[in-house]
Amino acid sequence: HYHLWKIGVQHRDPSLSNLTYYKNSDDIVCGVLNDWDLGIIEGQPNTHNYLERSGTIPFMPLALLNTEYWNGKIKRTYYHDL
């Protein structure tokens, strides 16, 4: 999640229900973040409405639950997504 965010790929809705894992052939557990419907690539045009790509509201950080964020005046950061 962090490495993707650093290159501009944002999931926008990480939650326990979007996480899975598997063991590879070396018996190493690998995590998988799935359900990328709300994801965006920073700087690319997207088809999501601003409000639709905000994430699951009950789990959003309080810093984003205000008029400034909804009006696009506060940029969402990795900290907010985490």
C-alpha positions as a Markdown table, in Angstrom:
| # | Residue | x | y | z |
|---|---|---|---|---|
| 1 | His | 0.0 | 0.0 | 0.0 |
| 2 | Tyr | 2.8 | 2.4 | 1.0 |
| 3 | His | 4.9 | 1.7 | -2.1 |
| 4 | Leu | 2.0 | 2.2 | -4.4 |
| 5 | Trp | 1.0 | 5.4 | -2.7 |
| 6 | Lys | 4.5 | 6.7 | -3.2 |
| 7 | Ile | 4.2 | 6.3 | -7.0 |
| 8 | Gly | 0.8 | 7.9 | -7.1 |
| 9 | Val | -1.6 | 4.9 | -7.0 |
| 10 | Gln | -4.2 | 5.4 | -4.3 |
| 11 | His | -6.6 | 2.7 | -3.1 |
| 12 | Arg | -8.8 | 5.2 | -1.2 |
| 13 | Asp | -10.7 | 2.6 | 0.8 |
| 14 | Pro | -8.4 | 0.2 | 2.6 |
| 15 | Ser | -10.2 | -1.9 | 5.2 |
| 16 | Leu | -10.0 | -5.3 | 6.7 |
| 17 | Ser | -12.5 | -6.6 | 4.2 |
| 18 | Asn | -10.2 | -5.5 | 1.4 |
| 19 | Leu | -7.2 | -7.5 | 2.7 |
| 20 | Thr | -6.4 | -11.1 | 2.0 |
| 21 | Tyr | -3.2 | -13.1 | 2.1 |
| 22 | Tyr | -1.6 | -16.2 | 0.7 |
| 23 | Lys | 1.5 | -18.3 | 1.3 |
| 24 | Asn | 3.9 | -18.5 | -1.6 |
| 25 | Ser | 5.9 | -21.6 | -2.6 |
| 26 | Asp | 8.7 | -20.6 | -0.1 |
| 27 | Asp | 6.0 | -20.6 | 2.7 |
| 28 | Ile | 6.2 | -16.8 | 3.0 |
| 29 | Val | 2.9 | -15.1 | 3.8 |
| 30 | Cys | 2.1 | -12.3 | 1.3 |
| 31 | Gly | -0.6 | -9.7 | 1.9 |
| 32 | Val | -2.9 | -8.6 | -0.9 |
| 33 | Leu | -5.0 | -5.4 | -1.0 |
| 34 | Asn | -8.0 | -6.0 | -3.2 |
| 35 | Asp | -11.2 | -4.2 | -4.3 |
| 36 | Trp | -9.7 | -1.2 | -6.2 |
| 37 | Asp | -13.0 | 0.2 | -7.5 |
| 38 | Leu | -12.4 | 3.5 | -5.7 |
| 39 | Gly | -8.7 | 3.6 | -6.5 |
| 40 | Ile | -7.2 | 6.4 | -8.5 |
| 41 | Ile | -3.8 | 7.2 | -10.2 |
| 42 | Glu | -2.8 | 10.6 | -9.1 |
| 43 | Gly | -2.7 | 13.1 | -11.9 |
| 44 | Gln | -4.8 | 10.9 | -14.2 |
| 45 | Pro | -8.4 | 11.9 | -15.1 |
| 46 | Asn | -10.8 | 9.5 | -13.5 |
| 47 | Thr | -14.5 | 8.7 | -13.9 |
| 48 | His | -15.3 | 8.8 | -10.2 |
| 49 | Asn | -17.3 | 11.7 | -8.7 |
| 50 | Tyr | -15.4 | 13.5 | -6.0 |
| 51 | Leu | -17.7 | 12.3 | -3.3 |
| 52 | Glu | -17.8 | 8.7 | -4.6 |
| 53 | Arg | -14.0 | 8.2 | -4.3 |
| 54 | Ser | -13.8 | 9.4 | -0.7 |
| 55 | Gly | -13.8 | 6.0 | 1.0 |
| 56 | Thr | -16.1 | 4.4 | 3.6 |
| 57 | Ile | -17.3 | 7.5 | 5.6 |
| 58 | Pro | -17.6 | 5.8 | 9.0 |
| 59 | Phe | -13.9 | 4.9 | 8.7 |
| 60 | Met | -12.6 | 8.2 | 7.3 |
| 61 | Pro | -10.3 | 10.3 | 9.4 |
| 62 | Leu | -12.0 | 13.2 | 11.2 |
| 63 | Ala | -9.6 | 15.6 | 9.5 |
| 64 | Leu | -11.4 | 14.9 | 6.2 |
| 65 | Leu | -15.0 | 15.0 | 7.5 |
| 66 | Asn | -15.5 | 18.7 | 6.9 |
| 67 | Thr | -16.6 | 21.2 | 4.3 |
| 68 | Glu | -13.0 | 22.1 | 3.2 |
| 69 | Tyr | -12.3 | 18.5 | 2.2 |
| 70 | Trp | -15.6 | 18.0 | 0.4 |
| 71 | Asn | -14.9 | 21.3 | -1.5 |
| 72 | Gly | -11.5 | 20.0 | -2.6 |
| 73 | Lys | -9.4 | 22.4 | -0.4 |
| 74 | Ile | -7.7 | 19.6 | 1.6 |
| 75 | Lys | -5.5 | 17.1 | -0.1 |
| 76 | Arg | -5.9 | 13.5 | 1.0 |
| 77 | Thr | -2.5 | 12.1 | 2.2 |
| 78 | Tyr | -1.1 | 8.7 | 2.9 |
| 79 | Tyr | -1.7 | 9.2 | 6.6 |
| 80 | His | -5.5 | 9.7 | 5.9 |
| 81 | Asp | -5.7 | 6.6 | 3.8 |
| 82 | Leu | -3.8 | 4.5 | 6.4 |
